Amino acid sequence: MKTYSIEDINEILKGIIIGNTGVKITAPEQLELASISEITFIGHKKYEKLWETSKACVAIVNEDVSIEPGDNRVFIKVKNADLAMSQVLTLFAPPPPKFHQDIHVTAVVDATATLGNGTKIGAGCYVGPNVKIGENVILYPNVTILDECTIGSNTTIWSGAVIRERCHLGNNCIIHPNATIGADGFGFRPDPELGLVKIPQIGNVILGNNVEIGANTCVDRGKFSSTVLGDGCKIDNLVQIGHNSKLGSFCIMSGNSGLAGSVTLGDGVIIGGSASIKDHTTIGSGAIIGAGSGVVGNVEAGKTMLGYPAVEARDALKQWAILKRLVRDSTK
């Protein structure tokens, strides 16, 4: 079991220690569930009221905290408690699954594939012709990488993920279990004789550096050119990104949200859970789409949109308030 003193932890956080305790820290835990030997955090003032009943002896807090730690308890004051807690979680993180050999005997690696130094390939993986894999890449068991893909250095691909032919992943990416990169886009046209005719999807997918793709998420290949995710994009589980969509840098998409084909997101766009974006729509940089919203037209940079169909947040709130009054009045 890993244990650390308050001073050990603060060596990493570079915060200010308020209070005193000799308790050694054995793990991080949320405020309500923490035991006396666990460290917790208070990332917002609304959670300060929970500190009194928490059993934790140490909390990481923001600099503007309005309460005191109390006897035999400690606060570590930092600029951003959420970011600091991520450092603590890294400190206590257990090691990843082990590889007893760099390339498992059951892995199939085509003779034309090139592997960088330090790359590890687990049991049951398939690496196809002319694939290029950078340094220190990890493929966990049963990953499939098809022909002519490139995988950047320090990228991790978890079990069951499929990287279809001619797709390109940047450095430091994480692909979670059963994600599919480069499946065919959803393209069909009616034909009077044949019914629905499939439109070939001859493009690919390009992921920038530091992109993370959640479990069971699908990023479809372009019909003509590329579906592109810029550097630093973070995509949750069970997300659909349609063909020829273009995401700028540092976009976030929450679980069960989806982009139809040819959607363009600027930099830093946030898409809430279960939100849906119509095809050929452009959402400007810094815009926020609320959970469950349905966007059917372009959105200006910096706007916050809510509702189905989505409108500006202030207008949505007014509409909801009017509906509440109508319901209340109708029951009188």
QUIQUIQUI-V253009 format. One record per backbone hydrogen bond with DSSP energy under -0.5 kcal/mol. NH is the residue of the N-H (numbers start at 0). CO is the residue of the C=O. E is the energy in kcal/mol with one decimal. If there is no record, write none. Layout:
# QUIQUIQUI-V253009
NH_CO_E, NH_CO_E
This chain:
# QUIQUIQUI-V253009
3_24_-2.1, 8_4_-2.0, 9_5_-2.4, 10_6_-1.4, 11_7_-0.6, 11_8_-1.1, 12_8_-1.9, 13_9_-2.8, 15_76_-2.0, 17_15_-0.5, 17_74_-3.2, 19_72_-0.8, 24_3_-3.4, 25_36_-3.0, 26_36_-0.8, 28_38_-2.3, 32_29_-0.9, 33_29_-1.5, 37_34_-1.8, 38_26_-2.3, 39_57_-2.3, 41_59_-2.8, 42_40_-0.5, 46_43_-2.0, 47_44_-1.7, 49_46_-1.5, 50_47_-1.7, 53_49_-1.0, 54_33_-0.8, 56_35_-0.6, 56_37_-0.7, 57_37_-0.8, 58_73_-2.0, 59_39_-2.4, 60_58_-0.5, 60_75_-2.2, 61_41_-0.8, 62_77_-1.1, 64_61_-1.6, 72_69_-1.3, 73_56_-2.8, 74_17_-2.7, 75_58_-2.4, 76_15_-3.0, 76_74_-0.6, 77_60_-2.5, 83_79_-2.2, 84_80_-2.4, 85_81_-1.4, 86_82_-1.2, 87_83_-1.7, 88_84_-2.6, 89_85_-1.8, 90_86_-1.7, 91_87_-1.8, 92_88_-0.9, 99_97_-0.5, 103_120_-2.6, 106_103_-1.7, 107_124_-2.9, 108_106_-0.6, 109_107_-0.5, 109_126_-2.7, 112_109_-1.6, 113_130_-2.7, 115_132_-1.1, 115_133_-1.0, 118_115_-1.5, 119_136_-2.8, 120_101_-3.5, 121_138_-2.7, 124_121_-1.4, 125_142_-2.5, 126_107_-2.9, 127_144_-2.8, 130_127_-1.3, 131_148_-2.5, 132_113_-2.8, 132_130_-0.5, 133_150_-2.7, 135_116_-2.3, 136_133_-0.7, 137_154_-2.2, 138_119_-2.7, 139_137_-0.6, 139_156_-2.7, 141_122_-1.9, 142_139_-0.7, 143_160_-2.3, 144_125_-2.8, 145_162_-2.7, 147_128_-2.5, 148_145_-1.1, 149_166_-1.7, 150_131_-2.8, 151_168_-1.1, 151_169_-0.7, 153_134_-2.9, 154_151_-1.0, 155_172_-2.6, 156_137_-2.9, 157_174_-3.2, 159_140_-0.6, 160_157_-1.7, 161_178_-2.4, 162_143_-3.1, 163_161_-0.7, 163_180_-3.0, 165_146_-2.5, 166_163_-1.2, 167_204_-2.6, 168_149_-2.9, 169_207_-1.0, 171_152_-2.6, 172_169_-0.6, 173_210_-2.2, 174_155_-2.7, 175_173_-0.5, 175_212_-2.7, 177_158_-1.1, 178_175_-1.6, 179_216_-2.6, 180_161_-2.9, 181_179_-0.6, 181_218_-3.4, 182_218_-0.6, 186_184_-1.4, 188_196_-2.1, 190_194_-3.2, 194_190_-2.3, 196_188_-3.4, 196_194_-0.6, 198_186_-2.6, 199_197_-0.6, 201_199_-0.7, 201_222_-1.9, 202_221_-2.5, 203_224_-2.0, 205_226_-2.8, 206_167_-3.0, 207_228_-2.3, 209_170_-2.9, 210_207_-0.6, 211_232_-2.2, 212_173_-2.8, 213_234_-1.3, 213_235_-0.7, 215_176_-1.5, 216_213_-1.4, 217_238_-2.5, 218_179_-2.5, 219_217_-0.6, 219_240_-2.6, 220_182_-3.0, 221_203_-1.5, 226_203_-2.4, 227_225_-0.5, 227_244_-2.2, 228_205_-2.4, 229_246_-1.3, 229_247_-0.8, 231_208_-2.7, 232_229_-1.5, 233_250_-2.7, 234_211_-3.1, 234_232_-0.5, 235_252_-2.7, 237_214_-2.1, 238_235_-0.5, 239_256_-1.8, 240_217_-2.5, 241_239_-0.5, 241_258_-1.8, 244_241_-1.5, 245_262_-2.8, 246_227_-2.9, 247_264_-1.1, 247_265_-0.8, 249_230_-2.5, 250_247_-0.6, 251_268_-2.7, 252_233_-2.0, 253_270_-2.6, 255_236_-1.1, 255_237_-0.5, 256_253_-1.5, 257_274_-2.2, 258_239_-2.7, 259_276_-2.1, 261_242_-2.7, 262_259_-0.8, 263_280_-2.7, 264_245_-3.1, 265_282_-2.5, 267_248_-3.0, 268_265_-0.8, 269_286_-2.3, 270_251_-2.9, 271_269_-0.6, 271_288_-3.0, 273_254_-1.6, 274_271_-1.7, 275_292_-2.6, 276_257_-2.0, 277_294_-2.6, 279_260_-2.0, 280_277_-0.8, 282_263_-3.0, 283_281_-0.5, 283_298_-2.6, 285_266_-2.2, 286_283_-1.7, 287_302_-2.6, 288_269_-3.0, 289_287_-0.6, 289_304_-3.1, 291_272_-2.2, 292_289_-1.8, 293_306_-2.1, 294_275_-3.0, 295_293_-0.5, 298_281_-2.6, 301_284_-1.3, 302_299_-1.6, 304_287_-2.9, 305_310_-2.9, 308_293_-0.6, 309_293_-3.1, 310_305_-2.8, 312_303_-2.8, 314_311_-0.6, 315_311_-2.5, 316_312_-2.5, 317_313_-1.6, 318_314_-2.4, 319_315_-2.5, 320_316_-2.1, 321_317_-2.3, 322_318_-2.4, 323_319_-2.2, 324_320_-2.0, 325_321_-2.4, 326_322_-2.4, 327_323_-2.5, 328_324_-3.0, 329_325_-2.0, 330_326_-0.9, 330_327_-0.6, 331_328_-1.0
